[in-house]
Amino acid sequence: MIEPSFTVGLLQMACVGNKQANLDKAAGLVHEAAARGAQVVCLQELFSSEYFCQREDSKYFDLAEPIPGPITNQFSDVAAQLEVVLVVPVFERRAPGVYHNAVVVIDADGQLLGHYRKTHIPDDPLYQEKFYFTPGDLGYPVFNTRFARISPLICWDQWFPEAARLSSLGGAELLVYPSAIGWHPAERFTKGKSQHDAWLTMQRSHAIANGVFVATTNRVGHEGPEGAGLDFWGQSFVCDPAGQILIRGSVDDEEVLLAKCHRGLIEQQRREWPFLRDRRIDSYGDLARRIRDEPDDIVSKSRTPE
Amino acid sequence: MIEPSFTVGLLQMACVGNKQANLDKAAGLVHEAAARGAQVVCLQELFSSEYFCQREDSKYFDLAEPIPGPITNQFSDVAAQLEVVLVVPVFERRAPGVYHNAVVVIDADGQLLGHYRKTHIPDDPLYQEKFYFTPGDLGYPVFNTRFARISPLICWDQWFPEAARLSSLGGAELLVYPSAIGWHPAERFTKGKSQHDAWLTMQRSHAIANGVFVATTNRVGHEGPEGAGLDFWGQSFVCDPAGQILIRGSVDDEEVLLAKCHRGLIEQQRREWPFLRDRRIDSYGDLARRIRDEPDDIVSKSRTPE
């Protein structure tokens, strides 16, 4: 039987250098979320460590572990005990020299349903992820869990409408974006508002374009040298299929956020604004191109006097 | 020589049943925009008539005209006289029984560079466009005008990230969405805020995802029976490549809006957030599918006790 709603719990926490301390803190917050009624609990990107991608150092590959491994073992037990679905990021060691930024979906009986590997890998100052993470090769899976059909994506993926669309076409009711994003302290008070606004706008747009719920977790706290490093901006949130925010976390505080998602809103939204009916799939071939810059693509050249 | 900026002018007006009156009002507003410094002036979707798609009646096909035709002749003269680029919607008569919702781009010397035909056609109560408009078959052209590289899209296209992406990949600096969208009076005070917010959010997301300027025109005024019909919501706007609003019109008033677009912001935004570098074009094949619902697409089935 399909229930009329499912309740999402988001963990928002600061992370430290001690792996087991992070795992235990997260496990404690999962217990809190479950006690408050959460059925699907989402952890943060790379929550088992500090965000080490601020610099390139091969010693950090020691943080990776296989799937299944210690993290999935611990959280599989938690999921089974509490009968909650868990979305658990793992820095995955796949083979020597091949590591992924991954996320495991664990069903409410503790079973590992599978995992997703981050598809779009950033590489910017303080987010040097191309050094660490081989781009994902598992496509855009949708996991049919006990409480909801979930498609996990990860952080930088959130800027790509293609990813949200493919997950939604796969039947996802909820897109989950475990994240680790923050401000450079030097930019926080100049570009900070615009950056956060763009981030929120993009993800709300995925909900609207696809008629799905979107849930995003993000860490809090400062990591790195004082005045440098990253101020993680928190503000984990859930929005509904119309893009309206259901719950939103603070900038700085550790907290557990809950949102009840009425799945009837998916059908309602898609009936009122039936975008999926009207996609012109016959016209989308060039989305698989890097850029449209062949001579044939230039349909009109102005003959200006200059 | 490429100038560091271009100035966009948006016309926001109410439309009436008399075609020539609409054309002359628009021409007058183009003069005003040019006098105030606009270089690229954008008109509204189907501005030469009331929004007749509120009902299905074949008599309205009489409103269509060929391209080139009376509308393009009049505005080609205006463009040449004022040396402005014009983005001019036309209800296009292509052949008996084949009509398009189109938009012509006229260069600052009066030359017709070409046109675009609305690709995504809505059909909802009071927006019965599938009766009138054959879906466009001209792809997503980019027009290299004297002042900017422009890609026109039309209204319902604004809900489809695919269209914005394809236009941007074609080199557009500015996406233009001539629109005719409003509230059902019965919904205006219940769903109105959320609907407009979704509309604005989607279009701002196209600017962010692609690092381009976005300009949207929309009509004002009520059309149809009192208490029914449509309250067009105006609020024409321009946003920059970070999705920040540069100018935004009122809900109800006729006005000419101007925004100066510094094209350096396109490069800056794309350097800071290089999404186009990181698109995973190898993983986008399924975007050309209607839905991912074949047995192979279901990657994980939960074995729940129910």
Interface residues (C-beta under 8 A of the other chain):
Chain A: M1 V105 D107 A108 D109 Q111 L113 G114 T119 H120 I121 P122 D124 P135 G139 Y140 P141 V142 F143 N144 T145 R146 W156 W159 F160 P161 E162 R165 L166 L169 G170 G171 S194 D197 A198 T201 M202 R204 S205 I208 A209 A242 G243 Q244 E272 W273 P274 F275 L276 D278 R279 R280 I281 D282 S283 Y284 G285 D286 L287 A288 R289 R290 I291 R292 D293 D297 I298 V299 S300 K301 S302 R303 T304 P305 E306
Chain B: M1 V105 D107 A108 D109 Q111 L113 G114 T119 H120 I121 P122 D124 P135 G139 Y140 P141 V142 F143 N144 T145 R146 W156 W159 F160 P161 E162 R165 L166 L169 G170 G171 S194 D197 A198 T201 M202 R204 S205 I208 A209 A242 G243 Q244 E272 W273 P274 F275 L276 D278 R279 R280 I281 D282 S283 Y284 G285 D286 L287 A288 R289 R290 I291 R292 D293 D297 I298 V299 S300 K301 S302 R303 T304 P305 E306
